[in-house]
Amino acid sequence: MKVKTFWLVSLLLFASCSSLKIARQDNNNSIVAISATTTGALQKGYGITIILENIDTQERFESKSLTRASPHSIIQNIPQGRYFVYQVSVPLGNMIYHNRSNNVREFFGQINIEPNSKYYLGNFSGRMEGVGRNVSLILRINDPSIPDKLRERIENENTGWKKGEFIKLFPYKNDELIIRHRVR
């Protein structure tokens, strides 16, 4: 019984540590990356998920985390077009903060994706504020440069992305993006 439990736990740990494989660049599509770390109430959070929506086709593209506890998330093979951020989701402890309101669209503004380009939406840090039902997560740009670990995962011979500058889509009109936790 102990051996079966050991192998089951090992398998679960291995599955939870899997990492996102970055697809080889093709079809004149682009890549979008974003990063975030959060703190609050003796908890830490790593990562951020965004959904971009094409303004003309209403097609949505969701970012995927590089690994389970990675602060970095990417959207691969996104076609050329005009986009807005439809939703932002940020984990912190055992909660996930979501925002898909107009203030998210206004914060990021319209994003124009050109072919064969690398975009970086920012390296955010967040902190939880409030108590009870009035808890918010406040995100700010932490660092204007793309983290080396994220750059190395994207720019290598396996992905086809060459070393070079990412198009940085900040500073934004506002300093802070507020994401409220909805109690259900």
C-alpha positions as a printed NumPy array, in Angstrom:
array([[  0.   ,   0.   ,   0.   ],
       [  2.835,   2.423,   0.859],
       [  4.499,   1.787,  -2.509],
       [  1.272,   2.512,  -4.424],
       [  0.763,   5.721,  -2.451],
       [  4.362,   6.792,  -3.122],
       [  3.981,   6.29 ,  -6.886],
       [  0.613,   8.025,  -6.945],
       [  2.013,  11.057,  -5.097],
       [  5.081,  11.056,  -7.378],
       [  2.88 ,  10.986, -10.47 ],
       [  0.74 ,  13.852,  -9.177],
       [  3.807,  15.938,  -8.356],
       [  5.282,  15.284, -11.796],
       [  2.013,  16.25 , -13.499],
       [  1.731,  19.453, -11.476],
       [  5.287,  20.482, -12.38 ],
       [  4.812,  20.154, -16.124],
       [  5.644,  23.18 , -18.15 ],
       [  4.15 ,  24.87 , -21.172],
       [  5.901,  24.039, -24.414],
       [  6.338,  27.13 , -26.502],
       [  5.273,  26.341, -30.04 ],
       [  7.549,  27.041, -32.969],
       [  6.884,  30.417, -34.553],
       [  4.888,  30.138, -37.772],
       [  2.199,  31.684, -39.967],
       [  3.278,  35.283, -39.279],
       [  1.648,  35.053, -35.848],
       [  2.922,  36.785, -32.735],
       [  3.462,  36.071, -29.044],
       [  2.214,  38.084, -26.042],
       [  3.679,  37.723, -22.533],
       [  2.774,  39.091, -19.09 ],
       [  4.071,  38.504, -15.535],
       [  2.754,  39.022, -12.001],
       [  3.486,  38.227,  -8.37 ],
       [  1.084,  39.093,  -5.549],
       [  1.029,  39.218,  -1.758],
       [ -1.537,  39.717,   0.958],
       [ -2.824,  38.28 ,   4.23 ],
       [  0.256,  36.079,   4.695],
       [ -0.228,  34.605,   1.217],
       [  1.726,  34.703,  -2.017],
       [  0.502,  34.369,  -5.559],
       [  2.373,  33.699,  -8.754],
       [  0.986,  34.292, -12.186],
       [ -1.647,  36.088, -14.136],
       [ -3.976,  34.962, -16.889],
       [ -5.329,  37.308, -19.505],
       [ -7.84 ,  36.814, -22.274],
       [ -7.41 ,  38.974, -25.363],
       [-10.398,  39.486, -27.641],
       [-10.071,  40.425, -31.296],
       [-12.143,  43.58 , -31.82 ],
       [-13.2  ,  42.608, -35.361],
       [-13.804,  38.839, -35.049],
       [-14.59 ,  38.535, -31.283],
       [-12.211,  35.536, -31.199],
       [-10.615,  35.105, -27.764],
       [ -7.101,  33.985, -26.867],
       [ -6.19 ,  32.941, -23.31 ],
       [ -2.682,  33.046, -21.889],
       [ -1.136,  29.958, -20.34 ],
       [  1.301,  29.888, -17.436],
       [  4.823,  28.625, -18.16 ],
       [  4.592,  26.323, -15.128],
       [  2.155,  25.898, -12.279],
       [  3.92 ,  28.333,  -9.927],
       [  5.387,  30.591, -12.598],
       [  4.723,  34.328, -12.541],
       [  4.919,  34.317, -16.381],
       [  2.095,  33.681, -18.803],
       [  2.004,  33.775, -22.611],
       [ -0.365,  33.693, -25.556],
       [  1.198,  31.89 , -28.487],
       [  0.462,  32.216, -32.195],
       [ -1.896,  35.153, -31.92 ],
       [ -2.899,  36.507, -35.351],
       [ -2.461,  40.082, -36.491],
       [ -5.312,  42.353, -35.499],
       [ -6.774,  44.827, -33.053],
       [ -7.371,  43.47 , -29.545],
       [ -8.458,  44.471, -26.073],
       [ -7.934,  42.678, -22.765],
       [-11.246,  40.96 , -22.111],
       [-10.376,  39.505, -18.691],
       [ -7.596,  39.432, -16.096],
       [ -7.382,  36.62 , -13.512],
       [ -4.837,  36.568, -10.693],
       [ -4.387,  33.781,  -8.111],
       [ -3.545,  34.681,  -4.517],
       [ -3.528,  31.943,  -1.911],
       [ -6.695,  29.905,  -2.335],
       [ -8.587,  32.686,  -4.152],
       [ -8.595,  33.843,  -7.738],
       [ -9.34 ,  37.481,  -8.467],
       [-11.109,  38.162, -11.787],
       [-11.887,  41.38 , -13.607],
       [-13.56 ,  41.707, -16.975],
       [-15.012,  45.153, -16.56 ],
       [-14.52 ,  48.23 , -18.702],
       [-11.709,  49.426, -16.417],
       [ -9.579,  46.476, -17.642],
       [-10.163,  47.49 , -21.269],
       [ -9.407,  51.116, -20.424],
       [ -6.283,  50.241, -18.411],
       [ -4.609,  48.28 , -21.229],
       [ -6.224,  50.17 , -24.117],
       [ -6.367,  48.842, -27.664],
       [ -3.54 ,  46.454, -28.502],
       [ -2.487,  46.327, -32.14 ],
       [ -0.771,  43.024, -32.939],
       [  1.514,  43.009, -35.965],
       [  2.847,  39.825, -37.607],
       [  5.996,  38.093, -36.273],
       [  6.239,  40.326, -33.207],
       [  6.917,  39.741, -29.514],
       [  4.853,  41.782, -27.05 ],
       [  5.235,  42.266, -23.32 ],
       [  2.347,  43.648, -21.272],
       [  4.424,  44.139, -18.133],
       [  5.806,  42.65 , -14.955],
       [  3.169,  43.428, -12.321],
       [  3.291,  43.236,  -8.561],
       [  0.087,  43.139,  -6.598],
       [ -1.048,  43.586,  -3.054],
       [ -4.314,  42.732,  -1.391],
       [ -6.188,  45.518,   0.344],
       [ -9.335,  45.489,   2.415],
       [-11.11 ,  42.985,   4.636],
       [-14.187,  40.795,   4.495],
       [-16.324,  41.266,   1.418],
       [-14.501,  44.431,   0.318],
       [-11.194,  42.897,  -0.696],
       [ -9.349,  44.187,  -3.744],
       [ -6.12 ,  43.248,  -5.437],
       [ -4.16 ,  46.23 ,  -6.704],
       [ -1.677,  45.625,  -9.536],
       [  1.145,  47.986, -10.547],
       [  3.979,  47.672, -13.043],
       [  6.904,  46.393, -10.98 ],
       [  9.727,  46.388, -13.508],
       [  9.849,  47.727, -17.07 ],
       [ 12.162,  44.985, -18.345],
       [ 11.157,  41.491, -19.399],
       [ 12.529,  38.899, -16.932],
       [ 15.522,  36.915, -18.218],
       [ 13.877,  33.568, -17.447],
       [ 10.854,  34.446, -19.588],
       [ 13.032,  35.812, -22.401],
       [ 15.144,  32.624, -22.425],
       [ 12.039,  30.417, -22.644],
       [ 10.737,  32.337, -25.657],
       [ 13.942,  33.155, -27.542],
       [ 15.736,  29.968, -28.505],
       [ 16.323,  27.721, -31.47 ],
       [ 13.452,  25.38 , -30.53 ],
       [ 10.859,  28.154, -30.746],
       [ 12.275,  30.002, -33.733],
       [ 12.029,  33.347, -31.929],
       [ 15.294,  35.223, -32.306],
       [ 16.856,  37.395, -29.63 ],
       [ 15.742,  40.985, -29.794],
       [ 13.498,  43.552, -28.268],
       [  9.95 ,  42.892, -27.167],
       [  7.387,  45.566, -27.925],
       [  6.449,  46.9  , -24.496],
       [  2.845,  48.001, -24.241],
       [  3.227,  50.195, -21.165],
       [  3.179,  52.681, -19.453],
       [ -0.568,  52.619, -19.225],
       [ -2.88 ,  55.576, -18.669],
       [ -3.428,  54.608, -15.023],
       [ -0.836,  53.583, -12.451],
       [ -2.939,  50.859, -10.857],
       [ -5.315,  48.152, -11.994],
       [ -7.822,  47.192,  -9.284],
       [ -9.299,  43.703,  -9.291],
       [-12.095,  43.068,  -6.809],
       [-12.744,  39.662,  -5.269],
       [-16.346,  38.587,  -5.676],
       [-17.717,  36.547,  -2.792],
       [-20.213,  33.97 ,  -4.054]])
